[in-house]
Amino acid sequence: MDKNLFERRMIRQLFIIIAFLALLPFEARGRETTLNILYTGAMNGELEPCGCSPKTDFGGLARISGYILRNRTDLYPYILIDAGNFSDRDSEQGRLKAEAVINSFTTMKYDAVAFMKNEKSFSDDFFASLIQRYAVPFVSDAFPCKRSVSIIRRPLEVQISSGSDDFEKEKLNILVTDKAAADFKTAEGWDVIISSSGEIMEEPVNVDGALFVSGYPRGKSLGILTLDVNEEGKVTRFSHRFAALGTDIQEDEIVRKILDDYDLKVAALLKNAERPPAGTTYLGVSKCAECHEPYVESWTTTKHATAFASLKDVEKAGDPECIVCHAVGFGEKGGFYTIDTTPELANVQCEECHGLVTEHLNDFEKPMRPVTVQVCLKCHTKDNSPDFNYEVYLKKVMH
């Protein structure tokens, strides 16, 4: 046989074998399997960014869901896990938040959601009712949740658990916790540990052989841990990144509606709540104008004078957590209640910064409260106002 012809046939057969192997499933090829672990944790009731500053306008449930929907082909196969502390404190608004989060998790088809310290602060009856209503696999050492769930992502079987000794051999074992990395003395049997401690970790750390990651606080980013796993279920390689969830991410319309419904329920909650005792504690800017008209006229040119309008623009004019920094004396005797009942106390007026006018009227010689940095920091927090500089910002509202 011609030598060149023989070589061509051999090369052709080799290409056929390679093509055939490429079509075989991973388990048949004996190759490693790639799995993406998408994770959140330590949301602490942050359903979406407040929008006070472009520098902190990241994250939110609707963007998390939108990112996964539009990248699911590239992310597949993946599992989606929340490591807990997704809720806020137990209050009427806190319960509405918790339900909105769980409803969103159900829509996104989370594979496991952990109950941690924040969730355990609610009554058992409250979360028991939500567990019955929403199809989310919850894991916790607290009733009525299961301690572990098992997820199949062929050819892998993944065990997700909240119990430190609930790992199973021949599975990929993931522990969910709210402990910090430094609190772990041993992690024997675990491949991955996902925490809701709130610590920010750009890269996984090795804890006794396990990869330790922590959910980005307040849902600002989605964690993506990519694992290469061999036939024995052992992690051979990994990579990690946080998906930025800025304004360029298209929101999931279904989750967006859940959040809009939450806003309506919160507004109704405020409308039906027992109003603080009426009184003349707060008198409003019009009273100050009787003696200080030039200062009030100057104040009207500042952003403080239109602070409440900014809430209307983003449909948060009924949210108590937002109103408190956009009106006078909210939640206090004689303070702002709603824009319909107390419109004269909307916006950041004199008494919010300088103290009560009533005290000044009783004694004109008594000086008003000095505007210190501590007064400003009540609202100009790191999340709401990341660029806050007392000297610079004070000049913006000088009047």
N, C-alpha and C positions, 0 to 999 in steps of 0.2 A: 504494500500500500504506500502511496505517495506520502512522504513525511509531512509535508505541509497540509495535505488533506486530513491526515490523522490529527494534527494539532488543532485544526479548525473545528473538527467534530468534538474533540475533548473540551475545547473552550465553550462550544455551544451547549454541551451537556452540563458543564459547570454552571453556566448562566441559568439553565432550567432548574437545577437543584437550588441555587440561591433564591430564585423567584418563588419556588415552592415553599422554602423555609420561611420566607417573608410573609406568606399568607397564613402560616400556622399560628394558633393562639400562643400566648406567652408560656403557658404551662407545658405545651408540647415542645417548644423550642428549648426549654430549660433555661431561659433567660430571666433577667430580673424584671420585676414589675414596677412601674412608676405610679405613685399615688399622691395626689394633692390633698393635703389637709387644710381646709379653709376654716378659720377659727376667729371667734370674737370672745370678749370677756370684759367684765368691769365696765359695762355700759352705764350703770348707776342711774337708770331712768332717763338717759339722754336719747330721746326719740329722733331728734334731728338737731343740727347746729342752730344756734339762736339767730345767726346772721348779723350780729352786731358789728363784726369786723371781717373783712375779706380774708385776713390772715388766719382766722380760726374757722372759716366757713368750709369745714371738711366733715365728712362722715354722714351718719344718719341711716336709718333703716331702709328708706326708699332707695338711697344710692347704693347701699350694700346689695340689695336685691337686684337693682338695675345692672350693677357691674357683673354679678354672677350670670344673669340672664344673657348678657351680650358677650360673655367670654366662656360660656359653659362648654363649648366644643373644645377649646384649647385647654380648659381646666380638667376635662374628663380623662380618667376617672377621679372623682373627688368625694370626700365626705365633709359635711358641714357641722361644726360643733360650736356651742357656746359654753364657756367654762363657768358661767354663773355670775352673780351680782349684777344681773341685768336690770333689776328693779331699784326703786328709790325707797324712801321710808313709807311706813304704813300710814296712809292718810287717805282721804277721799280721792284726792288727785293722784296720789301714789298708786292707788288701786286701778284707776283708769289707765295710768301709764303701764302698769304691769300687764293688764289685759291687752293693750295695744301692742306691746312687745311680743307677747305669746301669740297673738293673732298673726302678727307679721312673720314670726318664726314658722308658724304653720304654713303660711303662704309660700315661704322660701324653702319649705321641706327640710328643715334642720334634722340631721340624723340623731343628735343628742343635745339636750339642754340640761345643764347642771343647776341644782338648787344650792345656793351657798348662804353666807351670813345674811345678806340683805333679804333674800327670799324667806329665810327662816324667821325673820322678824314679823312676818305677816301671820295671821291666824291660819291654822290648819284648814278650817272650813273654806276660807277664801280660795286658797290654791287648789284644794280638792275639787271645788266647783269648776275651776278653769281647766284642770287636768281632764275632767270628764267632758268638757265642752270642746277642747281643742286637741287635734291629733298630733301631738309632739311627744317624742320619747324623752321623758325626764329621768335623770339619774340623781340620786341623793341617798344619804344615809337616814333621811327623815321621811316619815310616813307622809303621803301615800306613794312615794316614788319608788322605783326599783333602783337597786345599787348599781346595776350594770345593764348595758344593752350590747347586742352583737350585731355587727353590720357586715354584709357580704359585698365585696367588690372583687369579682373574680380576677385572679384565683385566690385573692386574699380574704381572710376572715379577720375582722377587726373587733376587738373587745374594748368598749369604752366604759369606764367605771369611776365612781367616786370613792370606792373603798381601797385603801392602801394595800390590801392583800388579795384583791379580787382579780389579779392577772391570771391568764391561762396559757399554758404552754402551747406552742405551735400556732399561736395567733399573734397578730400585731396588737400590742397592748398599749392603750392610751389612758392615762390617769387625768381626771379633771379635779382641780383643787383651787382654793383661794389662798394657799400658802405662798410665800415668797421663795425664791430659789435658795436663799441663805438659810431657810428654815428646814430644808431637807437634809437629813443625815444619811439616809439610804433610799435608793430607788430600785432596788433589786427586783427584777422581773418586768420592769416597765421599759417600753421603747420610747414613748413620748409622754411628756407631762405638759398639760395646758393649764395655765393659771389665770385667775381673775383677781390677782392681788393688786392690780393697778400700777405695777412697776412697768416702766417703759424699757423694753429690750429690743434693740434693733436686730440682733442676731441671737440664735439659740445658744444656750450654755449647756455644758456637759455636767449633769448631776448624777454621779455614780453610774455612768454609762447610758443614761437616758437623755434625750434631747428636751430641754426645758424652754418653753416659750410662754409669753404672757400677752393676753389680749390687750390691744391698744386702748387706753382709757377713753371712756365716753363714746366709743364707736367711731372714732375719728378715722380709722383705717381698718382694712380687712387683712388679717394675717394669712399668708399662704406658705405653708411648709411642704416642700416637695421631697418625697422619699423614693429612693430606689431600694426595693426589697427583694432579697433572693428567695429561692425555693424553700428555704428553712424558715422564712418569715423574719429574717434579720435585716436591719437597715444597713446597707453598704455605703450609700452616699446620700447627701441631702443638700438642698439649697433653700433659701428663705428670703422672703420679701414682704413688705407691706404695700398693699394696693392703695394708692392715694385716691380719695373719694371727694374730689373737688366739684366745683360747679359744672365742669365739663362732662360729668357722669350723668347720663340720662336716667331719671328716676323710674322705678317700676310703678306703673299706674295703679295697680291693685294695692300695693303697700301705701302709696300716696293717699289713696282714698281712706285707708285705715287711719292714717295720721290726721287727715282732715276731719274724720268722724270724731276722733279723740278731741280735737280742738273745739268742736261743737259741744261735746259733752262737758268739757271743762268750763266753757262759757255758761252753759246751763247750770252747772254746779255753783258758779259764782252768783248767778242771778237768783238762785233759790236759797242761797246760804243765809244764815242769820246775820243780819247787818250789825256791825259794831255799834255800841251806844252812840246816839246822836249827841252833838254838843257843839260848843264854839271853840274847840281846841285849836283847830286850824282855820284861819280866816281868809287865806288866799291872797294872791298878788294884788287884787283890787284894793284891799285894805292898806297894803304897803304904799300903793300909788298915791294915797291921800296926802302923804308927807314926802314921799321920795319919787315923785313922778319922773324926773330926769333919769334916775337909775333904772326904773321900770321900762322906760322907753328904750334905753340901751339894751336891757335884758331881752327885749323882743327881737333883737337882731341875732341872738345866739341860738345854737342848736337846742339848748335847754328849753327854749320857749316853744319848740315844735316837737318835743320828745314823744308825745303820745301819738302824734300823727304817724310816726315811723312804725308803731305797732299796728296801726290800721293797715298800713301798706303791705304787711306780711301776715295779716289776719290773725294777730296775736293780742288784739285789744281786749280779749276776754280771759287771758291766761294770767292768773295771779303771780306766777313766777316771773313774768315779764313786767307786769304792771308796777310792781314794787319799786322799780327803778325808773319809771316813766310818769310818775304822779306824786302827789304830796300826801304823806301820812297813810298810805294804803295799809289796811288791816288794823289801824289804830283808831281810838275814839276821835270822832269828828274829822277823820281823814277821808281820802278819796275812796269811793265804793265802786261805782260804774260810771261810764261816760254819760249815761242817760240821767243818773240821779245826782251826780256831783261834778258836772262839767267844769265848774269854777276851780276845781283842784287838780285838773289834768296838767300834765307837763311838769318839768323840774323847776319849781317855783322857789321864791325866796326862803320859805320856811324849811324846805328840804335841806338847804345848805347852811342857813344862818340860825336856825332854831325857831321856836314858837313866837309868833307875834304877840300873843296874849301876855307873855311875860314882859315883853318890851313895853306894851301899852300900860301895864300896871306900874311901871317905873321907867320913865324915859331915860333916866340916868344910868340904868343898867345896860351894859353893852350887850350886843347880840353875840351869839356863839361865833368864835373865830372859825374860818374855813381852813381847816388843816388837811393834810394829806389823808389822815384817817377818815375824815368825812367823805372824801372823794372815793376812797377805796371800797366803800360799801357797795358801790356799783361798778366802778372801773376796775374790775378784777382782771386777772391774767387771761381768762378765757374770753371775757366780753370786750376787753380793751387792752390788747397785748402791747400796744405802743404807748400806753399811758406814762406820761412824765408830768409830775405835779406842776413844775414851774412852767412848762410849755402849755399844758392844758389850761392852767389858770388864766393865762393871757387870753385864751380863746373866749372865755366867759366873763372877762372883766367888764364891769358896767358901773 
